[in-house]
Amino acid sequence: MGKGSSKKISAANRASANRLLADNRMARHQYEIIETLETGIELVGTEVKSIRGGKANLRDGFCLIRKGELHLHNVHISPHNHAGSFFNHDPMRVRKLLAHRREIDKLRGQLDKKGLTLIPLNIHLKGSWIKLTIGLGKGRKLHDKRQEEKRKQSNREVKEAMKRF
């Protein structure tokens, strides 16, 4: 075995160790994301197995700060198929997010501003840890969404024209 094959294996291991498990694509359409933060999630065993199997839905989720702690609400993680009903988790339970006190205080200060909210953007693996990226966002109006769509479309057309020449 040569040295090149071991490098390919390690690159594949790194890619699988940092893979996306669930994504909230509607969040970037509904909100203008001002800032992002990567947090840990307090999970039970069957939740971990379900998330690794891709059975998480972030679409209607949001985060709140209660008693100095970040909590994830309205995120559905399907019950694990190979576990009995006694050992399985509640799919819609409120989950605690793990972040430093400084980060939570900074978010609280920004949330006091009118119109800002915390939205879960994606769940991903970082090594063997499951992480959640949350975004501080401001809701977009219908005309803002249309403007953003026009801007993206014009950027695509410019890139296509540049490729032709």
C-alpha positions in Angstrom: 0.0 0.0 0.0 1.4 3.4 -1.0 1.3 6.7 0.9 -1.3 8.1 -1.5 -4.0 5.6 -0.6 -3.7 6.4 3.2 -4.2 10.1 2.4 -7.4 9.3 0.5 -8.7 7.3 3.4 -8.0 10.0 5.9 -9.7 12.6 3.7 -12.7 10.4 3.4 -12.8 10.0 7.2 -12.6 13.7 7.7 -15.5 14.3 5.3 -17.7 11.8 6.9 -16.8 13.2 10.4 -18.1 16.6 9.4 -21.3 15.8 7.5 -24.7 17.6 7.4 -27.5 15.7 9.1 -30.4 18.1 8.7 -30.8 21.5 7.1 -33.4 24.2 7.4 -33.4 25.7 3.9 -36.6 27.7 4.5 -34.9 29.7 7.3 -32.6 31.5 4.9 -35.6 32.4 2.7 -37.8 33.5 5.6 -35.2 35.4 7.6 -32.2 37.6 6.9 -29.4 35.9 9.0 -27.3 38.4 10.8 -25.1 36.2 12.9 -24.6 32.4 13.4 -23.5 30.4 16.5 -22.6 26.7 16.7 -24.0 25.0 19.8 -24.2 21.6 21.3 -27.5 19.8 22.0 -28.5 17.9 25.0 -29.9 14.6 23.6 -30.9 11.2 24.7 -29.6 8.0 23.1 -32.5 7.3 20.8 -32.5 10.9 19.6 -28.8 10.5 18.6 -29.6 7.4 16.6 -32.5 9.1 14.8 -30.5 12.2 14.0 -27.7 10.1 12.6 -30.3 8.4 10.4 -31.5 11.7 9.1 -34.8 11.8 10.9 -34.8 15.4 12.1 -37.0 18.2 10.9 -35.9 21.8 11.7 -38.5 23.6 9.6 -40.8 25.0 12.3 -38.1 25.3 15.0 -37.1 28.3 17.1 -34.9 29.0 20.1 -35.7 30.9 23.3 -33.6 32.1 26.2 -35.2 31.1 29.5 -33.5 31.5 32.9 -30.2 32.1 31.3 -30.3 28.9 29.2 -30.9 28.4 25.5 -33.8 26.0 24.6 -34.7 24.5 21.2 -38.5 24.4 20.6 -40.7 22.8 18.0 -38.0 20.6 16.4 -39.3 17.1 15.4 -36.9 14.2 15.9 -38.6 11.0 14.9 -38.7 8.1 17.4 -36.0 5.4 16.7 -37.4 2.4 14.8 -35.5 -0.3 16.7 -36.4 0.8 20.2 -39.5 0.0 22.2 -42.0 2.6 23.1 -40.9 2.7 26.7 -37.3 3.5 25.8 -38.0 6.0 23.0 -38.1 9.7 23.3 -40.8 12.3 22.9 -40.4 13.7 19.3 -41.3 17.3 20.1 -39.6 17.7 23.5 -37.8 20.9 24.4 -34.1 20.4 24.2 -31.4 22.4 26.0 -28.7 23.9 23.9 -25.1 24.1 25.2 -23.4 27.4 24.8 -21.0 29.6 26.8 -22.6 32.2 29.2 -20.9 35.0 27.2 -22.5 33.9 24.0 -25.9 33.6 25.6 -25.7 37.1 27.1 -24.6 38.5 23.8 -27.6 36.9 22.0 -30.0 38.1 24.8 -28.8 41.7 24.2 -29.3 41.4 20.5 -32.7 39.7 20.9 -34.0 42.7 22.9 -33.8 44.6 19.7 -37.2 44.6 17.8 -37.8 42.0 15.2 -34.9 39.6 15.9 -35.3 35.8 16.6 -33.1 32.7 16.9 -33.7 30.1 14.2 -32.0 26.6 14.0 -30.2 26.5 10.6 -28.7 23.0 10.5 -27.6 19.9 12.5 -24.3 18.5 11.6 -21.5 16.2 12.9 -18.3 17.7 14.1 -16.1 14.7 14.8 -18.4 12.4 16.8 -20.4 15.3 18.3 -23.7 16.4 17.0 -23.8 20.2 16.7 -26.6 22.7 15.9 -26.0 25.9 14.1 -28.4 28.7 15.1 -28.8 32.0 13.4 -29.9 35.4 14.7 -32.3 36.5 12.0 -34.7 39.3 11.1 -37.9 38.4 9.3 -38.2 39.3 5.7 -41.2 40.9 4.1 -42.6 39.6 0.9 -41.0 42.3 -1.2 -37.6 41.6 0.4 -37.9 38.0 -0.6 -38.7 39.0 -4.2 -35.7 41.3 -4.3 -33.4 38.6 -2.9 -34.7 36.2 -5.5 -34.0 38.7 -8.3 -30.5 39.4 -7.0 -29.7 35.6 -6.9 -31.1 35.1 -10.4 -29.0 38.0 -11.8 -25.9 36.6 -10.1 -26.6 33.2 -11.7 -27.0 34.8 -15.1 -23.7 36.7 -14.8 -21.8 33.5 -13.8 -23.3 31.6 -16.8 -22.3 34.5 -19.1 -18.8 34.5 -17.7 -18.4 30.7 -18.3 -19.3 31.2 -22.0 -16.4 33.6 -22.6 
